[in-house]
Amino acid sequence: MGLEIESRPSELPYIERVWRSRSDDVGRMTSIATPHWELVFWEHDGRVHSAVQGPEPNAAPAPVPKDATFFGITFALGTSMPHLPVSRLVGGSAEIPDVTRRSVWLKGSAWHVPDYDNAEWFVRRMVRAGIVDRDPIVPALLDGAAPDASQRTVQRRFVAATGLTQGAVRRIDRARHAAVLIQDGVPAQDVVHLLGYFDQPHLARSLTRYIGRTATQLRGPDPTEPLSLLYRPSSADPA
């Protein structure tokens, strides 16, 4: 009972993660903050829906349709759809109309609906068709490189590609990493030192804002209001 979630990483540089889930007797979840945008499909009451879900700058409660199935592609930072700028989707979403079990319309063309096992094939096609692009400056920055551009240009391109500032991405990823460590049984004081928080109150404020849970609540999950997908971000470093 609750929200069953399965996910996997991807070797394709355009994808951060692929996931699927099923809701069972749950009407609401806590959607934790994420710097990534997603392409999501779900089926409920015999109807198929799809939407582009933008980055979430803060944790927030979200309704969950009962007895529904979901599939999503979480895109890597720096990946975007030029015809639908990420900056317009922060904290929101854009529904994709006229979706069926077999087809979805993207930028004027009909595509076969992807699934958990062929997400990479689907995204490769999106790249070849020019629907998805990637700004190389973002992964370079996340890897610690110093791009050959002014700081102002770097900041502008980062926000254009992700919808968020570098600082916001670091804070969200650090909170997500902290939540994973706490769920794994690492004491809060150790998490403070491992991830560079000033003190435990600083960690507590971060968890409340970005995860929607305290350290105590993370150790005892609430089945009536589960968390959305939580995993250690690939770019989570002390900041």
C-alpha positions in Angstrom: 0.0 0.0 0.0 1.1 3.6 -0.6 3.4 4.7 -3.5 5.6 2.0 -5.0 8.6 3.6 -6.8 11.3 1.8 -8.9 14.1 3.7 -10.6 17.4 3.3 -12.4 20.2 5.5 -13.5 21.1 5.9 -17.2 24.4 5.9 -19.1 22.9 8.4 -21.7 24.2 11.9 -20.8 20.9 13.5 -21.5 19.1 11.4 -18.8 19.6 11.6 -15.0 17.2 8.8 -14.1 14.3 6.7 -15.3 11.5 5.7 -13.0 8.1 4.2 -12.7 5.6 4.0 -9.9 2.1 2.8 -8.8 -0.2 4.4 -6.3 -2.3 2.2 -4.1 -4.7 3.7 -1.5 -2.8 7.0 -1.2 -4.2 10.4 -2.1 -1.2 12.8 -1.4 2.6 12.8 -1.3 5.3 15.2 -0.5 7.0 16.3 -3.7 10.6 17.0 -2.7 12.6 19.7 -4.4 14.5 18.8 -7.5 16.6 20.8 -10.0 15.7 18.5 -12.9 12.8 18.6 -15.3 10.9 15.5 -16.3 8.7 14.0 -19.0 6.0 12.1 -17.2 3.3 9.7 -18.4 0.5 8.3 -16.2 -2.6 6.2 -16.6 -5.7 6.7 -14.4 -9.3 5.5 -14.9 -8.5 4.2 -18.4 -7.0 7.5 -19.6 -3.4 8.2 -20.5 -1.9 11.6 -19.6 1.5 13.3 -20.1 3.2 16.4 -19.0 6.5 18.1 -18.8 7.2 18.7 -15.1 9.6 21.6 -14.4 12.2 21.8 -11.6 10.8 22.1 -8.1 12.6 24.7 -6.0 11.0 23.7 -2.7 9.2 20.7 -1.2 5.4 20.8 -1.4 2.4 18.5 -0.9 1.0 17.1 -4.2 -2.1 15.1 -5.0 -1.8 11.5 -6.2 -4.6 9.9 -8.2 -5.5 6.6 -6.6 -4.8 3.3 -8.4 -2.7 5.0 -11.1 0.5 4.0 -12.8 3.3 6.4 -13.7 6.5 6.5 -15.8 9.0 9.3 -16.0 12.2 10.3 -17.6 14.3 12.7 -15.4 16.6 14.7 -17.6 20.2 15.6 -16.8 21.0 19.2 -15.8 21.8 21.3 -18.9 19.4 19.3 -21.0 16.4 21.2 -22.3 13.7 21.5 -25.0 14.4 24.8 -26.8 10.7 25.2 -27.8 9.7 24.9 -24.1 12.2 26.8 -22.0 12.9 25.2 -18.6 12.9 28.7 -17.0 9.1 28.9 -17.7 8.4 25.6 -16.0 10.1 26.1 -12.6 7.5 25.1 -10.0 5.0 24.2 -12.6 4.3 21.9 -15.6 3.0 21.9 -19.2 0.4 19.3 -20.1 0.9 17.4 -23.4 -2.6 17.0 -25.1 -4.0 14.1 -27.1 -1.9 11.3 -25.6 -3.0 7.7 -26.0 -1.4 4.4 -24.9 0.3 4.2 -28.3 1.2 7.8 -29.3 2.2 11.2 -28.0 2.5 14.4 -30.0 5.7 16.3 -29.6 6.4 19.5 -31.6 3.9 18.6 -34.3 4.8 14.9 -34.8 3.3 11.7 -33.4 5.7 9.5 -31.4 5.3 6.0 -29.9 4.9 6.4 -26.1 8.1 5.3 -24.4 8.4 2.9 -21.4 10.8 2.1 -18.6 12.9 -0.1 -20.8 13.3 2.0 -24.0 13.6 5.5 -22.5 17.1 5.9 -23.9 16.0 5.0 -27.4 13.2 7.6 -27.2 15.5 10.4 -25.9 18.0 9.6 -28.7 15.3 10.1 -31.2 14.3 13.4 -29.5 17.9 14.6 -29.7 18.2 13.7 -33.4 14.9 15.5 -34.1 16.2 18.6 -32.4 13.5 18.4 -29.7 16.0 18.0 -26.9 19.3 19.9 -26.7 22.1 20.1 -24.1 24.3 23.1 -23.1 27.8 21.7 -22.4 28.6 24.5 -20.0 26.3 23.0 -17.3 27.9 19.6 -17.0 31.3 21.3 -17.2 30.5 23.5 -14.3 29.1 20.6 -12.3 32.4 18.8 -12.9 34.4 21.7 -11.5 35.7 23.0 -14.9 36.2 26.7 -15.6 34.5 27.5 -18.9 36.2 30.0 -21.2 33.5 32.6 -20.8 32.8 35.5 -18.5 31.1 34.8 -15.1 28.1 36.8 -16.2 27.7 34.7 -19.4 28.2 31.5 -17.4 25.5 32.4 -14.9 23.1 33.4 -17.7 23.6 30.2 -19.6 23.2 28.1 -16.5 19.9 29.7 -15.5 18.6 29.5 -19.1 19.5 25.8 -19.3 18.2 24.7 -15.8 15.8 27.4 -14.7 17.8 27.7 -11.4 21.0 29.3 -10.2 24.1 27.2 -9.4 23.7 28.0 -5.8 20.1 26.8 -5.8 21.0 23.5 -7.5 23.8 22.9 -4.9 21.5 23.6 -2.0 18.8 21.2 -3.3 21.2 18.4 -4.1 22.9 18.7 -0.8 19.6 18.5 1.0 18.6 15.4 -1.0 22.0 13.8 -0.2 21.5 14.6 3.4 18.1 13.0 3.4 19.5 9.8 1.9 22.2 9.6 4.5 19.8 10.1 7.3 17.5 7.4 5.9 20.5 5.1 5.8 21.0 5.7 9.6 23.8 8.3 9.6 23.5 10.5 12.7 22.5 14.1 11.9 25.6 15.5 13.5 27.7 13.4 11.2 25.7 14.6 8.2 26.4 18.2 9.2 30.2 17.6 9.0 30.1 15.4 5.9 28.1 17.9 3.8 29.4 21.2 5.1 26.3 22.5 7.0 27.1 25.1 9.7 25.3 23.3 12.4 22.2 21.0 13.1 19.7 23.9 12.9 21.1 24.8 9.4 20.6 21.1 8.4 17.1 21.1 9.9 16.0 24.2 7.9 17.4 22.8 4.7 15.6 19.4 5.2 12.3 21.2 6.0 12.5 23.5 2.9 13.7 21.0 0.3 12.6 17.6 1.6 9.5 18.6 3.6 10.6 16.3 6.5 12.7 16.6 9.7 15.5 14.2 10.4 13.2 12.3 12.8 10.4 12.0 10.2 12.9 10.7 7.6 13.8 7.8 9.9 10.1 6.9 10.3 8.4 7.3 6.9 4.7 8.2 6.8 2.9 5.7 4.6 -0.1 8.0 4.3 1.9 10.8 2.7 5.0 9.3 1.1 7.9 11.1 -0.5 8.4 11.4 -4.2 11.5 9.8 -5.7 14.6 10.3 -3.4 18.1 9.2 -4.4 21.6 10.6 -4.0 22.1 13.1 -6.7 25.1 12.6 -9.0 26.1 16.2 -8.5 25.7 16.3 -4.7 28.8 17.8 -3.2 29.3 19.9 -0.1 28.6 23.6 -0.8 
